[in-house]
Amino acid sequence: MKRYLTPLILLCLFPLSLLLIFMAKSNPTTLTALYSERFNQWVVEKLSQLTGILPFSLFEWLIYFLILMILGYFGLTLYQVAMYPKTWWSIIGRFFLHLLSFASLLYFLFTILWGLNYYKTPLEETLQLNLSPRSVEELALLYDYLINQTNETRTQVFENEDGVFTINETVSEIFKRAPLGYATAATTYPFLGGDYGLPKAVFLSDLMSYTNITGIYSPFTAEANVNVSVPKSTLLFTTMHEMAHQRGFASENEANFIAYLTCIAHPDVDFQYSGYLNALNYVNRALALVDRETLITLNEKLSDGVRRDLNDQRDYWKQYEGKVEETFTQMNQTYLKLNGVNDGVQSYGRVVDLLLAYYEPIN
C-alpha cells in the first residue's frame, strides 16, 4: 500500500486546484493584489530569470523528454502485461494511477504558477476603460486611424528584395530589444514593469506553424516561447504577446492589447509598425462583419508596402493549412473554454473592444 501513497497524495492536488480556482473566482480583487501582482514578482519573475540563463527553451526540451518518458513507460507496461498476463489488471491500473497522479501534479503547478490569472480583475477595469457598445462609425474611425499610423511607420522600416518588411538582425538581437517596449509602457502602467527573462526561440518553429500557433507561454518554466519562422511583421507582435503572459495576463485578448500598447510604446519603429499592423488586422476582421463597403473604401488608403506585408502574412499561413491546423485550433479552443474563456478562440477578436475604448477620444 505504501507504494501507492505518493500517487494518491498527488491525486488530491486536483481537487485542491479546483478549490483554489473557486476561491479566485469569488475574490478577483484580492487575487489580483496578492497573486497576480505580488506572487508574480516574487516567484514567476525570479523563475524566469533563472531559466533565462539558458540560451534555449527549457520548456520545449522538457516537452520532448516528457513525450519520450510517457512512450517509454507505455512500452514497459505492455511488456509487463505480456510477461505477467495473470496480473494484467494490476499492471494497467498502476499505469493509469501514475499517469493521472502526474497529470494532477502538472495541473496543480499550472494553477498556482499561472492559471489563477484567468480570474483576476479584467484589464479594462485596471485601465478604467469603458467597454460600452460602439457604433459602426466609431469602428470605421478607428480603422482609418490605424491605417494612417501603419502607413506612416511602414515608410521608416526596412524591406527585403521582394518589398516585404524585414529586420536586419538576428532573432536573439530582436529579443534583447523587446523589453524596451515594456520599460517605456511601465512609466504609464507600472504593472507592466519587471525584470523577466528574455523570450526564447522555439527550435522546431517550422513544425509549430502547422499547428497555427505563433507562440506559447510556459507557466512551469516562466518562459515566453516564440515561433520564429513566422513573418517578421508577426514575430515582433507575438514576442510582446508572450511577454504579456509572462507578466500574468492569461486572457488572449488582454495579452493582444498589451502587445499593442508595448509595441507602439517601443522606441524602435519596427516594433511600432508591427503593433499597428496587427491591430489593423483585428479591426479589419471586425469591420468586415458589419460594413464591408466601408472596409473596401478605407482599404484603398493602404500603402503598397502595407499591402505586401499583409499578403506575405496570408501566403505564409496558407501553406500550413490542413487537418493538423484544424485539430490544434480545436484543442486550443477547448483549452481556453476550460479556463473560463467562454468564447474560446473567438475571444481573440475582442481586443477590438479594448482598442475602441482606449481610443475613445478619437471618436
N, C-alpha and C positions, 0 to 999 in steps of 0.2 A: 504493500500500500504506500510505503514511503516514496517509491519511485514515481508515484502519480501525484504526490503532494504539490510539487512545484508547478506542473501543468494546471492543476486545479486552482491554485492560487492565482496564476496568470489569467485564467478564465474569468476570475472575479473582477479583473480590471475592466472588462467590457461594461458590466452594469455600473461600475464606478464612473466610467466615462460618460455614460448616459445621464447619470446624476449630475455630473459637472455641467453638462450641456443644458439640462433643465434649470439649474441654478443660474447659468449665464443668460438664458432667455428671460428669466424673471427679473434680472438686475443688470440691464445693459450699461447703465451709467457707472455703476460700481465696477463692472467688468472692464470697462474702458479705462478707468482710472488706475485700477490695481493690476490688471492683467496686460491689456494692450499697450499701455504706456510704460509702467514700471517693470513688469516682468520681461517685456520685450527688450528693454535696455539692460537689465541685469543678466539675463540668460541668453536670449537669442543673439543680441549684438556681440556678446563675448564668444558664443559658439561660432558665429560667422567669421569672427576674427581668427579663431583657431583653425577652422577648416580653410580659411582664406590663405593660409600659409602655403597650402598645396597649389601647384600651378594647373591642376586638372580638377575635374568634377569628381569629388569623392562619392557623391550620391550615385552618379552614373555607374561607376565601377562596383559599388555595393549592390546595385540592382542586378548587374550581370552575375556577380558572385552568388546572390540570393537565388537567382533562377537556376544556376548550376547546382546549388545545395539542395533545392527542392527536387529537382530532377534526379539527383543522386540518391536522395532519401527515398523517393518513389521507387527507383530501381532496386534499392536494397530491400524495400518492403515486399516487392514482387518476388525477389529471390528468397526471402524468408518464408513467404507463403508457399513457394514451390518446394522448399526443403522441409517445411513442417506443416503439411496440409491439415493435420488434425487440430492445430491451434490457429487456423487462418483468421478466425473471428477476433481473437485476441490481438494478433499482429496488425490487422487492419484497423481495429479500434484504437490501438496505441498510435498508429499513424495519424488518424484524424484528430485524436486528442492533442497530439503535439502540434499539428497544423493549426488547429483552432486556438490553442493557447498562444502560439506565436502571433497569430493574427490579432488576438485580443491585446497582446503587448504592443504591437505596432499601432493599433487604433488608439490605445491609451496615450502613447507617446505623441501621436499625431494631434490628439485632442489638447494635451497640456502644452505642447510646444507651439501650436499654431491654430488648431481647429476652432478654438473658442472665439477667435477673431471674427468668425462669421456672425456672431451675435452681439458685437459691440455697437455702440452708438453710431447710427448712419452718418456717412460723411457729410451729407447735406446739412445735418444738424450741427456738426462740428464747425462747418464753414458758414453756418447761418444762411444757407441758400434757400430760396423759395421755389420748391418744385411744383408749382401750380400748373394747370393745363395751359399750353401755349397755342397760339393760332398758327395757321399755315404761313401767314405773312411773317411772323417772327422767325419761324424756321427758315424761310427763304432769306431773310435779312442776315441770319447767322451764316448761312451757306455763302452768301455773297461776301461777307466779311472774311470768311476763311479762304475763299478763292483769292481775294486780294492779298492776304498775308502769305498764302502759299506761292502765288506768282512772284511776289516781291523777294521772298527768301530764296526761291529757286534760282534767281539771277546771280546769287552770291556763292553758289556751291560748285563743286567740280562735277564733270560728266566724262564718261568714257568715250571710246571711239564710235559707239552706237548712239551717242547723245543721251545716255541714261545716267542718272545721278550715281556717283561713286565717291569713295573716300580713299585717299591716297595714304593709307596707313594700315597697320595690322589690326586684327581683332583685339589683341591684348592692349594696344595703344588706345583703341576706342573705349574699352572697358575702363581704362585708367582715367579717361576724361569724363565718364558718365557721372560720377559723384558730384561734379561741379554743378550740375543742374539741381541736385538736391540741396547742396550747400546754399545756393542762391535762393531757392524757393523757401528754405528754412528761415530766412530772415523775415519772411512774411508769415509763414506757417511753421512754427517751431517744432511741431510734431513730426515734420519730415526730416529733421536733423538726425545725427548719429554717425558713428564711425563703424560701418559694416564692412565685411569682406567684399572684395570686388566680384563682379559677375564671372561665371565660368562658361567656357565654350563646351557644348556637347560634342563628344568625339564622333559619334555616329549621327551627325546632323542631317546628312542626306537621307538616311533611313527614317529619321524622325519626321521629315517633311511628308512622308507617306501617311502619317497619322494626322496631318493638318495641324500640328502643334508647333508653335514658334518658340515656346519656352516653357519651363516648368520649375516651380519653386519646391525645394526640398525642406520640409519642416525638421527632418531628422538631422540634417547637417547645416541648416540655415544658409543654403547656397542658392543663389539666383542663377539657374542654368538656362542658357540661350542657344537656340538653333542658329548657328552661324552661317548656314548655307542659304538663308533667305536673302532677298534683295536688300541692299544697304538701306533703302528708304524704310524698310520694315524692321531691320535689325536694330536701329537706334531706338525706335519707339518700344520694341519688345524688351530691350535691355532695361529701360526705365520702368516698364510694366512689372517685370520680375523683381526689380529692386523695391517696388511698392509693396509687393507681397512680403518681401524680406522685412519690411518695416511694420508689418502687422495688419496690412489691408488685404483681407481674404477675398472680398467681393470682386468679381471680374470688372464690373462697370466702374467701381471705385478705383481699382488699380489702373484701368484705362484712363480715367480722368486725371489721376495723379501723374501718370506717364505724360499726359498732355501738358499739365502745369509745369512739370520739371523740364520737359523738352523746351518749351518756349521761354523758360527762365534761364536756360543754359546760355553761357556766354558765347558758345560756338554756334555759328549759323547752321551747320549741318544738322545738329540736334533740333534746332528751332524748326527747320524745314520738315524734318521727319514728324515732329509733333503736329504741325499744321496739316501736312498731307494726310496723316492717318485720321485726324479729326474730320477732315474733309470727307474721307471715305465713309465714316459713320453717319454724318449728316446727309451725305448723298443718298445713302440707302433709305434713310428716314423720309427724305423729301420725295423720293421715287414712289413711295407708297401712297402719298397723299396729293401730290401735284406734279405729275410727270412733265406737263407742258412748261411749267416754270423751271423745272430742273433742266430741261433741254435748252431753254433760253439762257439760263445762267451758265451752263456748261460751255457755251460759246466763248466765255471770257477766260477759260482755262488756257494758260500759255502752252506752247508746243512742248516745252521741256516737261511740264507737269503731266501732259498727256502721255508722253513717252514713258514716264516713270509709272503711271497708273497702268499702262499697257504691259510694262515689264512685270509688275506685281501679278497681274491677271495671267500672263503667259507662264510665269513661274509655277503658280499653283495648279494651273490646268494640267500640267504634265504629271501631277501626283494624284489626280482624281481617280477614284476606284473604290472597291469594296473595303480595302483597309482603311481608307479615309472615312468612309461612311460608318464603319464599325467603331473606330476610335471617337468619332464625333458623338455617336450614341452613348458610348461609355462615359465620355466627358459630361454629357447632358445628365446622365444618371447620377454621376458623382456630385454635380452641382445641386441637383434636387435633393439628394440625401443630406446635403449640408445646409438646407434651408433656402436655397436659391430657387424659388418656385418656378420661374420661367426658364430654368435651365440655360442652355446656350443662348436663347433669345435675349437674356438679360444683358448680353454684351451691347446690344443696341441702346440700352437705357442710359448709356453715357451721354447721349444727346440731351436728355433731360437736365443733366448736370451742366452741360455746356450752355444750354439755353438760360438756365438760372444764373450761371456765372457771368454771362454776357448780357444780362437783362438791361443794363443801361444803353446798349446799342440799339435796343428795340424801341 
